[in-house]
Amino acid sequence: MSAATQQPKAPAGPEGDRRGGSLLRSELLRFTTRRFIQVLLGLAVLGWLGAIGIGLASFDHPTEADYAVAQETFEQAREDDEQWREECAAQAEEAGQAVDDFCGPPMTVEDFLQVQPFDLASNATPGTMGFAAAASVLAFLVGATWIGAEWSNRSIVALLFWVPNRLTVMGAKVVVLALAAAVIGAAAQAAWLLMAWILDSAAGSGRELPDGFWDELLAAQGRAVVLTVLIALLGFGLANLTRNTGAALGVAFVYFAILESALRGFVGLSADRWSLLVNAVALVLPGGTRIYDYSTDFATEPPSYLVTNLHGGLVVGLYVAVVVGIGTWLFARRDLH
């Protein structure tokens, strides 16, 4: 069958509002009852419980015997570390940078402990990044599955008999997915806070948190939710373009596993500045991320560029807008067979 390209507009007034509202409710119901999405969310919960178990097994309060072993290892490595830091300090002076920034903090006994307590201050940002990555992957799968299944069983074509305006149909699906992805992203960050509280209560280091800790952490988590929504829409857009969930996953694999590496090798720093992965990291990481160009000759430090939070958000948002926009335009213009 074929749906006409020229679509009648939705009725104006109360009738059109009721139809739009009922469409959103219908799409939300269809989303929440889709079996594969429920399975994905269930697996995510099991993964979170497993991560808590691994964390509880990995962190503990060191005993005096643990400190004695660490002290012995530290004494053996101190001489080599001091010699290395002298050489590194000279390089830092040539580069005009602080020694601790250039060489890292000095080695301590705690670095050699086999059993480490959980330190919230040092693990907060890595945990936020890890849960942001996990939520983004989950949201990508949900977004690709959400529209891919619609094309697979042709229900999106049948839906046009009820709501002939194609842009209205696509807009409702995008809104429902964005709301769901925001919930997934927020739930993931709440899960990280709960996990961090459990680990801190069971095996916390007891160290005082630095000033501005919660402001920086919550801001990063808010940006992580934004990233989750954008990646969900990216998966949706790719599956809508290819009309197939598997094809969307294949495109994503080829891009991240092959294309980004190839561009980095041929183009260098300028490719990283506009790559999806680098900008996704820059969006969430406090202060953004600095990328270095090791392909050129340099005396002390390679050329670098700071990718800020704003830059990362704009680049990722632009990619998503292009993919979703092209897919929506094609959906509105071409025949559906």
FIMARTI-184903 format. One record per residue (C-alpha): x, y, z; residue in three letters; residue number from 1. Coordinates in nm, 4 decimals, decimal comma, padded with zeros to 6 digits, always signed. Layout:
REM residues N
          X          Y          Z   code   pos
          X          Y          Z    ALA   NUM
...
This chain:
REM residues 337
          X          Y          Z   code   pos
   +00,0000   +00,0000   +00,0000    MET     1
   +00,1099   +00,3628   -00,0346    SER     2
   +00,0265   +00,6619   +00,1830    ALA     3
   -00,0308   +00,9871   -00,0061    ALA     4
   +00,2424   +01,2447   +00,0028    THR     5
   +00,0088   +01,5393   +00,0528    GLN     6
   -00,1453   +01,4975   +00,3953    GLN     7
   -00,4530   +01,6768   +00,5291    PRO     8
   -00,3911   +01,9020   +00,8243    LYS     9
   -00,5167   +01,8053   +01,1685    ALA    10
   -00,8498   +01,9667   +01,2543    PRO    11
   -00,8181   +02,3048   +01,4201    ALA    12
   -00,9771   +02,3764   +01,7554    GLY    13
   -01,0802   +02,1406   +02,0379    PRO    14
   -01,1127   +01,8354   +01,8122    GLU    15
   -00,7545   +01,8714   +01,6888    GLY    16
   -00,6281   +01,9234   +02,0449    ASP    17
   -00,8085   +01,6097   +02,1628    ARG    18
   -00,6612   +01,4072   +01,8772    ARG    19
   -00,3097   +01,5354   +01,9506    GLY    20
   -00,3474   +01,4599   +02,3199    GLY    21
   -00,4868   +01,1130   +02,2569    SER    22
   -00,2006   +01,0431   +02,0141    LEU    23
   +00,0578   +01,1283   +02,2793    LEU    24
   -00,1205   +00,9092   +02,5338    ARG    25
   -00,1409   +00,6281   +02,2814    SER    26
   +00,2284   +00,6539   +02,1934    GLU    27
   +00,3248   +00,6632   +02,5599    LEU    28
   +00,1194   +00,3496   +02,6262    LEU    29
   +00,2731   +00,1737   +02,3262    ARG    30
   +00,6201   +00,2693   +02,4455    PHE    31
   +00,5747   +00,1462   +02,8031    THR    32
   +00,4196   -00,1842   +02,6933    THR    33
   +00,6824   -00,2772   +02,4340    ARG    34
   +00,8347   -00,6021   +02,5572    ARG    35
   +01,1903   -00,5532   +02,4328    PHE    36
   +01,2191   -00,2149   +02,6032    ILE    37
   +01,1003   -00,3718   +02,9294    GLN    38
   +01,3671   -00,6427   +02,8919    VAL    39
   +01,6387   -00,3803   +02,8320    LEU    40
   +01,5364   -00,1863   +03,1418    LEU    41
   +01,5255   -00,5048   +03,3469    GLY    42
   +01,8769   -00,5991   +03,2350    LEU    43
   +01,9943   -00,2484   +03,3256    ALA    44
   +01,8629   -00,2924   +03,6801    VAL    45
   +02,0373   -00,6306   +03,7103    LEU    46
   +02,3595   -00,4725   +03,5843    GLY    47
   +02,3317   -00,1992   +03,8481    TRP    48
   +02,2858   -00,4567   +04,1239    LEU    49
   +02,5876   -00,6443   +03,9919    GLY    50
   +02,7933   -00,3238   +03,9937    ALA    51
   +02,7037   -00,2663   +04,3583    ILE    52
   +02,8144   -00,6200   +04,4403    GLY    53
   +03,1466   -00,5710   +04,2596    ILE    54
   +03,1977   -00,2383   +04,4372    GLY    55
   +03,1341   -00,3897   +04,7808    LEU    56
   +03,3840   -00,6660   +04,6999    ALA    57
   +03,6453   -00,4190   +04,5683    SER    58
   +03,6465   -00,1565   +04,8460    PHE    59
   +03,7247   -00,2087   +05,2123    ASP    60
   +03,8990   -00,0434   +05,5053    HIS    61
   +04,2711   -00,1397   +05,5021    PRO    62
   +04,4130   -00,3021   +05,8141    THR    63
   +04,7468   -00,2339   +05,9812    GLU    64
   +04,8899   -00,5359   +05,8007    ALA    65
   +04,7792   -00,3890   +05,4680    ASP    66
   +04,9536   -00,0609   +05,5524    TYR    67
   +05,2708   -00,2467   +05,6532    ALA    68
   +05,2881   -00,4264   +05,3171    VAL    69
   +05,2138   -00,1013   +05,1313    ALA    70
   +05,4863   +00,0836   +05,3268    GLN    71
   +05,7437   -00,1796   +05,2360    GLU    72
   +05,6556   -00,1588   +04,8649    THR    73
   +05,6547   +00,2208   +04,8819    PHE    74
   +06,0075   +00,2286   +05,0259    GLU    75
   +06,1311   +00,0048   +04,7441    GLN    76
   +05,9812   +00,2291   +04,4759    ALA    77
   +06,0621   +00,5670   +04,6345    ARG    78
   +06,4150   +00,6040   +04,4968    GLU    79
   +06,3095   +00,5422   +04,1362    ASP    80
   +06,0111   +00,7758   +04,1770    ASP    81
   +06,2247   +01,0588   +04,3164    GLU    82
   +06,4675   +01,0286   +04,0250    GLN    83
   +06,1817   +01,0324   +03,7746    TRP    84
   +06,0208   +01,3364   +03,9400    ARG    85
   +06,3468   +01,5316   +03,9198    GLU    86
   +06,3590   +01,4721   +03,5443    GLU    87
   +05,9886   +01,5490   +03,5081    CYS    88
   +06,0250   +01,8696   +03,7125    ALA    89
   +06,2932   +01,9904   +03,4731    ALA    90
   +06,0611   +01,9262   +03,1790    GLN    91
   +05,7789   +02,1057   +03,3587    ALA    92
   +06,0000   +02,4083   +03,4120    GLU    93
   +06,0875   +02,4161   +03,0409    GLU    94
   +05,7190   +02,3940   +02,9540    ALA    95
   +05,6331   +02,6690   +03,2048    GLY    96
   +05,3871   +02,4520   +03,3976    GLN    97
   +05,3445   +02,3559   +03,7618    ALA    98
   +05,5197   +02,0328   +03,8582    VAL    99
   +05,2076   +01,8681   +04,0042    ASP   100
   +05,0050   +01,9554   +03,6964    ASP   101
   +05,2714   +01,8316   +03,4567    PHE   102
   +05,3936   +01,5240   +03,6473    CYS   103
   +05,0956   +01,4379   +03,8622    GLY   104
   +05,0813   +01,4289   +04,2431    PRO   105
   +05,3700   +01,2740   +04,4387    PRO   106
   +05,3584   +00,9024   +04,5155    MET   107
   +05,2154   +00,8077   +04,8574    THR   108
   +05,1845   +00,4927   +05,0668    VAL   109
   +04,8111   +00,4764   +04,9850    GLU   110
   +04,8970   +00,4205   +04,6181    ASP   111
   +05,0368   +00,0774   +04,7091    PHE   112
   +04,7487   -00,0457   +04,9219    LEU   113
   +04,5977   -00,3669   +04,7883    GLN   114
   +04,2748   -00,2842   +04,9722    VAL   115
   +04,1379   +00,0659   +04,9136    GLN   116
   +03,8498   +00,2466   +05,0834    PRO   117
   +03,5857   +00,4133   +04,8686    PHE   118
   +03,6626   +00,7825   +04,8235    ASP   119
   +03,3555   +00,9745   +04,7086    LEU   120
   +03,5462   +01,2876   +04,6069    ALA   121
   +03,7764   +01,1064   +04,3615    SER   122
   +03,5171   +00,8586   +04,2308    ASN   123
   +03,2206   +01,0937   +04,1841    ALA   124
   +03,3105   +01,2198   +03,8353    THR   125
   +03,4262   +00,8818   +03,6944    PRO   126
   +03,1058   +00,7267   +03,8281    GLY   127
   +02,8957   +00,9978   +03,6681    THR   128
   +03,0740   +00,9451   +03,3360    MET   129
   +03,0358   +00,5683   +03,3566    GLY   130
   +02,6643   +00,5818   +03,4317    PHE   131
   +02,6176   +00,8471   +03,1617    ALA   132
   +02,7815   +00,6134   +02,9088    ALA   133
   +02,5699   +00,3187   +03,0198    ALA   134
   +02,2487   +00,5224   +03,0098    ALA   135
   +02,3377   +00,6580   +02,6655    SER   136
   +02,3964   +00,3105   +02,5225    VAL   137
   +02,0689   +00,1928   +02,6740    LEU   138
   +01,8863   +00,4985   +02,5396    ALA   139
   +02,0344   +00,4443   +02,1917    PHE   140
   +01,9034   +00,0873   +02,1895    LEU   141
   +01,5643   +00,2016   +02,3158    VAL   142
   +01,5400   +00,4772   +02,0546    GLY   143
   +01,6458   +00,2512   +01,7683    ALA   144
   +01,4102   -00,0248   +01,8810    THR   145
   +01,1222   +00,2174   +01,9336    TRP   146
   +01,1031   +00,3272   +01,5704    ILE   147
   +01,2676   +00,0187   +01,4160    GLY   148
   +00,9901   -00,2058   +01,5406    ALA   149
   +00,7326   +00,0369   +01,4015    GLU   150
   +00,8843   -00,0009   +01,0547    TRP   151
   +00,9268   -00,3765   +01,0950    SER   152
   +00,5618   -00,4525   +01,1731    ASN   153
   +00,4294   -00,1630   +00,9558    ARG   154
   +00,2313   -00,0179   +01,2461    SER   155
   +00,3604   +00,3302   +01,1642    ILE   156
   +00,1869   +00,3065   +00,8250    VAL   157
   -00,1375   +00,1896   +00,9841    ALA   158
   -00,1177   +00,4771   +01,2325    LEU   159
   -00,1465   +00,7256   +00,9447    LEU   160
   -00,5069   +00,6142   +00,8852    PHE   161
   -00,5910   +00,7503   +01,2313    TRP   162
   -00,3654   +01,0591   +01,2197    VAL   163
   -00,2915   +01,1412   +00,8535    PRO   164
   -00,0480   +01,4254   +00,9352    ASN   165
   +00,2922   +01,2594   +00,9202    ARG   166
   +00,4764   +01,5351   +01,1064    LEU   167
   +00,2295   +01,5049   +01,3943    THR   168
   +00,2897   +01,1302   +01,4139    VAL   169
   +00,6681   +01,1677   +01,4064    MET   170
   +00,6600   +01,4554   +01,6530    GLY   171
   +00,4594   +01,2488   +01,9018    ALA   172
   +00,7109   +00,9655   +01,8826    LYS   173
   +01,0036   +01,2031   +01,9301    VAL   174
   +00,8393   +01,3693   +02,2319    VAL   175
   +00,7619   +01,0360   +02,3972    VAL   176
   +01,1160   +00,9106   +02,3371    LEU   177
   +01,2735   +01,2325   +02,4682    ALA   178
   +01,0664   +01,2135   +02,7870    LEU   179
   +01,1509   +00,8459   +02,8342    ALA   180
   +01,5223   +00,9087   +02,7730    ALA   181
   +01,5219   +01,1937   +03,0255    ALA   182
   +01,3700   +00,9558   +03,2818    VAL   183
   +01,6304   +00,6898   +03,1981    ILE   184
   +01,9155   +00,9418   +03,2286    GLY   185
   +01,7879   +01,0838   +03,5577    ALA   186
   +01,7274   +00,7345   +03,6975    ALA   187
   +02,0817   +00,6304   +03,6004    ALA   188
   +02,2349   +00,9274   +03,7818    GLN   189
   +02,0119   +00,8684   +04,0851    ALA   190
   +02,1263   +00,5049   +04,0780    ALA   191
   +02,4890   +00,6209   +04,0830    TRP   192
   +02,4249   +00,8459   +04,3837    LEU   193
   +02,2546   +00,5578   +04,5655    LEU   194
   +02,5392   +00,3228   +04,4781    MET   195
   +02,7974   +00,5793   +04,5941    ALA   196
   +02,6085   +00,6214   +04,9228    TRP   197
   +02,6045   +00,2443   +04,9781    ILE   198
   +02,9770   +00,2116   +04,9086    LEU   199
   +03,0604   +00,5162   +05,1182    ASP   200
   +02,8554   +00,3814   +05,4087    SER   201
   +03,0135   +00,0361   +05,3865    ALA   202
   +03,3753   +00,1247   +05,3070    ALA   203
   +03,4100   +00,5024   +05,2871    GLY   204
   +03,7414   +00,6784   +05,3370    SER   205
   +03,5854   +00,9449   +05,5571    GLY   206
   +03,7695   +01,2235   +05,3755    ARG   207
   +03,6069   +01,5650   +05,3697    GLU   208
   +03,4508   +01,6684   +05,0413    LEU   209
   +03,6031   +01,9736   +04,8672    PRO   210
   +03,4183   +02,3036   +04,8375    ASP   211
   +03,1700   +02,3149   +04,5520    GLY   212
   +03,1671   +01,9355   +04,5232    PHE   213
   +02,7903   +01,8922   +04,5013    TRP   214
   +02,7382   +02,1867   +04,2681    ASP   215
   +02,9906   +02,0474   +04,0192    GLU   216
   +02,8616   +01,6910   +04,0519    LEU   217
   +02,4945   +01,7762   +04,0080    LEU   218
   +02,5735   +02,0006   +03,7111    ALA   219
   +02,7643   +01,7147   +03,5459    ALA   220
   +02,4746   +01,4790   +03,6146    GLN   221
   +02,2314   +01,7252   +03,4590    GLY   222
   +02,4456   +01,7371   +03,1450    ARG   223
   +02,4566   +01,3570   +03,1501    ALA   224
   +02,0767   +01,3514   +03,1298    VAL   225
   +02,0927   +01,5859   +02,8298    VAL   226
   +02,3440   +01,3523   +02,6628    LEU   227
   +02,1165   +01,0538   +02,7243    THR   228
   +01,8278   +01,2297   +02,5510    VAL   229
   +02,0440   +01,3295   +02,2536    LEU   230
   +02,1851   +00,9784   +02,2062    ILE   231
   +01,8357   +00,8287   +02,2276    ALA   232
   +01,7230   +01,0628   +01,9509    LEU   233
   +02,0323   +00,9710   +01,7484    LEU   234
   +01,9420   +00,6022   +01,7664    GLY   235
   +01,5847   +00,6902   +01,6741    PHE   236
   +01,7007   +00,8991   +01,3778    GLY   237
   +01,9342   +00,6321   +01,2395    LEU   238
   +01,6711   +00,3590   +01,2668    ALA   239
   +01,4148   +00,5890   +01,1044    ASN   240
   +01,6509   +00,6596   +00,8153    LEU   241
   +01,7342   +00,2924   +00,7574    THR   242
   +01,3885   +00,1655   +00,8608    ARG   243
   +01,5640   -00,1124   +01,0527    ASN   244
   +01,6986   -00,1439   +01,4083    THR   245
   +01,9859   -00,3742   +01,3096    GLY   246
   +02,0997   -00,1374   +01,0369    ALA   247
   +02,1081   +00,1517   +01,2846    ALA   248
   +02,3253   -00,0530   +01,5221    LEU   249
   +02,5527   -00,1453   +01,2312    GLY   250
   +02,5956   +00,2179   +01,1305    VAL   251
   +02,6828   +00,3110   +01,4893    ALA   252
   +02,9382   +00,0289   +01,5147    PHE   253
   +03,1082   +00,1207   +01,1884    VAL   254
   +03,1247   +00,4874   +01,2868    TYR   255
   +03,2718   +00,4392   +01,6358    PHE   256
   +03,4920   +00,1370   +01,5626    ALA   257
   +03,6247   +00,2331   +01,2199    ILE   258
   +03,5371   +00,5775   +01,0885    LEU   259
   +03,6366   +00,7869   +01,3920    GLU   260
   +03,9710   +00,6053   +01,4228    SER   261
   +04,0389   +00,6454   +01,0518    ALA   262
   +03,9597   +01,0159   +01,0580    LEU   263
   +04,1777   +01,0645   +01,3628    ARG   264
   +04,4664   +00,8953   +01,1869    GLY   265
   +04,4332   +01,0941   +00,8642    PHE   266
   +04,3205   +01,4359   +00,9871    VAL   267
   +04,4518   +01,4543   +01,3454    GLY   268
   +04,3420   +01,7113   +01,6027    LEU   269
   +04,0810   +01,8790   +01,3834    SER   270
   +03,8937   +01,5489   +01,3465    ALA   271
   +03,8813   +01,4983   +01,7237    ASP   272
   +03,7380   +01,8463   +01,7732    ARG   273
   +03,4301   +01,7460   +01,5745    TRP   274
   +03,4043   +01,3758   +01,6555    SER   275
   +03,0874   +01,2558   +01,8230    LEU   276
   +03,2635   +01,0600   +02,0971    LEU   277
   +03,4980   +01,3409   +02,2047    VAL   278
   +03,2158   +01,5944   +02,2134    ASN   279
   +02,9896   +01,3576   +02,4059    ALA   280
   +03,2608   +01,3258   +02,6723    VAL   281
   +03,3192   +01,7026   +02,6691    ALA   282
   +02,9493   +01,7676   +02,7245    LEU   283
   +02,9429   +01,5785   +03,0551    VAL   284
   +03,2962   +01,6105   +03,1969    LEU   285
   +03,3318   +01,9140   +03,4277    PRO   286
   +03,5184   +02,1853   +03,2377    GLY   287
   +03,5123   +01,9848   +02,9145    GLY   288
   +03,8037   +01,7787   +02,7842    THR   289
   +04,1394   +01,8724   +02,6342    ARG   290
   +04,2564   +01,6877   +02,3229    ILE   291
   +04,6190   +01,6640   +02,2087    TYR   292
   +04,7711   +01,6361   +01,8631    ASP   293
   +05,0588   +01,3866   +01,8732    TYR   294
   +05,0962   +01,3776   +01,4941    SER   295
   +05,3136   +01,6909   +01,4836    THR   296
   +05,6669   +01,7546   +01,6050    ASP   297
   +05,6825   +01,9211   +01,9463    PHE   298
   +05,9616   +02,0038   +02,1888    ALA   299
   +05,7883   +01,9943   +02,5276    THR   300
   +05,4118   +01,9534   +02,4983    GLU   301
   +05,1974   +01,8604   +02,1956    PRO   302
   +04,9462   +02,1138   +02,0583    PRO   303
   +04,6116   +02,0904   +02,2358    SER   304
   +04,2575   +02,2234   +02,2190    TYR   305
   +03,9997   +02,2509   +02,4948    LEU   306
   +03,6569   +02,1145   +02,3959    VAL   307
   +03,4190   +02,2885   +02,6361    THR   308
   +03,0815   +02,1700   +02,7676    ASN   309
   +02,9029   +02,4136   +02,5382    LEU   310
   +03,1037   +02,3068   +02,2333    HIS   311
   +03,0346   +01,9407   +02,3077    GLY   312
   +02,6618   +01,9971   +02,3535    GLY   313
   +02,6282   +02,2008   +02,0363    LEU   314
   +02,8188   +01,9516   +01,8206    VAL   315
   +02,6295   +01,6471   +01,9496    VAL   316
   +02,3011   +01,8375   +01,9203    GLY   317
   +02,3843   +01,9358   +01,5619    LEU   318
   +02,4542   +01,5762   +01,4616    TYR   319
   +02,1278   +01,4621   +01,6191    VAL   320
   +01,9292   +01,7431   +01,4574    ALA   321
   +02,0672   +01,6560   +01,1121    VAL   322
   +01,9976   +01,2830   +01,1417    VAL   323
   +01,6496   +01,3238   +01,2914    VAL   324
   +01,5667   +01,6110   +01,0557    GLY   325
   +01,6596   +01,4200   +00,7395    ILE   326
   +01,4671   +01,1152   +00,8542    GLY   327
   +01,1599   +01,3231   +00,9353    THR   328
   +01,1759   +01,5046   +00,6012    TRP   329
   +01,1980   +01,1762   +00,4119    LEU   330
   +00,9130   +01,0327   +00,6172    PHE   331
   +00,6968   +01,3320   +00,5308    ALA   332
   +00,7817   +01,3315   +00,1594    ARG   333
   +00,8302   +00,9778   +00,0284    ARG   334
   +00,5727   +00,7052   -00,0303    ASP   335
   +00,5388   +00,4356   +00,2360    LEU   336
   +00,5083   +00,0900   +00,0846    HIS   337
